Amino acid sequence: MSSTGVSPLGPPQEEPGLSASALDAESILRARPDEPSSGWRRALLRATGGMINPGPSAAEVRWRDLLHRIRRPLIQSHRIAVSSIKGGVGKTTVATLLGLVMAENRGDRVIVLDANPDAGTLADRLTGESSVTVRELLRDIDRIHSWTEVSRYTSLAGRLQVLASEQDPASSDAFNRDEYQQICALLDRFFNIIITDSGTGLVHSAMEGTLKLADSLIVVGAPTVDGAGRASKTLDWLLAHGHSTLASEAVVVLSCDRTSAEVDRDRIRKHFEARSRAVVEIPHDPHLATGGRVELAHLKPATRDAAYELAALMADRFTT
């Protein structure tokens, strides 16, 4: 020891466990048992003053897991394309459900874009407002520099922003690949998740742009001979035209509005499970069947569960 009282080996070394990092929440908070949030399990917990805790049910645990997956954070925008080469199988309904679930359960900005060249109905299903469309946004795109300016061209369904398609088919044919790319470049600056409800023609110029920019893909079909066949041909087309990764990582959604006991639904599901990342079945729902405005609160529980499962599957591929 020197005359100054300082060790010749230098200042004293901090003992393990004495740094500020040792006082994080995980280390100093006592673990609490997982509590149920509803139902008879919650009632029993309250009635016994917390003495009896049956814990959450398997259904509640699954629901919490879905929400956790859906809320996965993003540090850059993620573009999801919803497509099918057959019309009338529920493509717009799927884009609507996905957008509503994502927007309701995330803290960032979500927009759904109607890129259908044939007067799409996405805005009708969400807001009923289509007086301002993607055509006006394209016209003024060089003058848009802020979130406030972008929001003038969209309508709101809850927290979901909606960008309507041109409602005059004669004009909407001009919506091509280059213009779609301009729209996406703008939306990338202000939105975290961009969902595109594409048209039914895979060779259409705008669809080419959609697939080129897509980070994830949903292929919509139905458990019918024509609906399943066209969905499978969509995957064939993607593989043949340089989109093999997009196809293999796609989620196939089977819209079950039309069903028949003569159709082997299990075989159809297994076919798509072998060709894609996952398969989700959207059951028949009277609320969706009206063709009117969609509200999550009016869905049957099984339909709501399917919509949340789809959103969780898409969020599983978000990169942080």
Stockholm file with secondary structure:
# STOCKHOLM 1.0

chainA/1-320         MSSTGVSPLGPPQEEPGLSASALDAESILRARPDEPSSGWRRALLRATGGMINPGPSAAEVRWRDLLHRIRRPLIQSHRIAVSSIKGGVGKTTVATLLGLVMAENRGDRVIVLDANPDAGTLADRLTGESSVTVRELLRDIDRIHSWTEVSRYTSLAGRLQVLASEQDPASSDAFNRDEYQQICALLDRFFNIIITDSGTGLVHSAMEGTLKLADSLIVVGAPTVDGAGRASKTLDWLLAHGHSTLASEAVVVLSCDRTSAEVDRDRIRKHFEARSRAVVEIPHDPHLATGGRVELAHLKPATRDAAYELAALMADRFTT
#=GR chainA/1-320 SS CCTTSCCTTCSCCCCTTCSGGGGSHHHHSCCCCCCCCSHHHHHHHHHTTTSCCCCCCHHHHHHHHHHHHHTCCCSSCEEEEEECSSTTSSHHHHHHHHHHHHHHHCSSCEEEEEECTTTCCHHHHHTSCCSSBHHHHHHTGGGCCSHHHHHTTCEEETTEEEEBCCSCHHHHTTCCHHHHHHHHHHHHHHCSEEEEEECSCTTSHHHHHHHHHCSEEEEEECSSHHHHHHHHHHHHHHHHTTCHHHHHTCEEEEETTSCCTTSCHHHHHHHHHHHSSEEEEECCCHHHHTCSCCCGGGSCHHHHHHHHHHHHHHHTTCCC
#=GC SS_cons         CCTTSCCTTCSCCCCTTCSGGGGSHHHHSCCCCCCCCSHHHHHHHHHTTTSCCCCCCHHHHHHHHHHHHHTCCCSSCEEEEEECSSTTSSHHHHHHHHHHHHHHHCSSCEEEEEECTTTCCHHHHHTSCCSSBHHHHHHTGGGCCSHHHHHTTCEEETTEEEEBCCSCHHHHTTCCHHHHHHHHHHHHHHCSEEEEEECSCTTSHHHHHHHHHCSEEEEEECSSHHHHHHHHHHHHHHHHTTCHHHHHTCEEEEETTSCCTTSCHHHHHHHHHHHSSEEEEECCCHHHHTCSCCCGGGSCHHHHHHHHHHHHHHHTTCCC
//
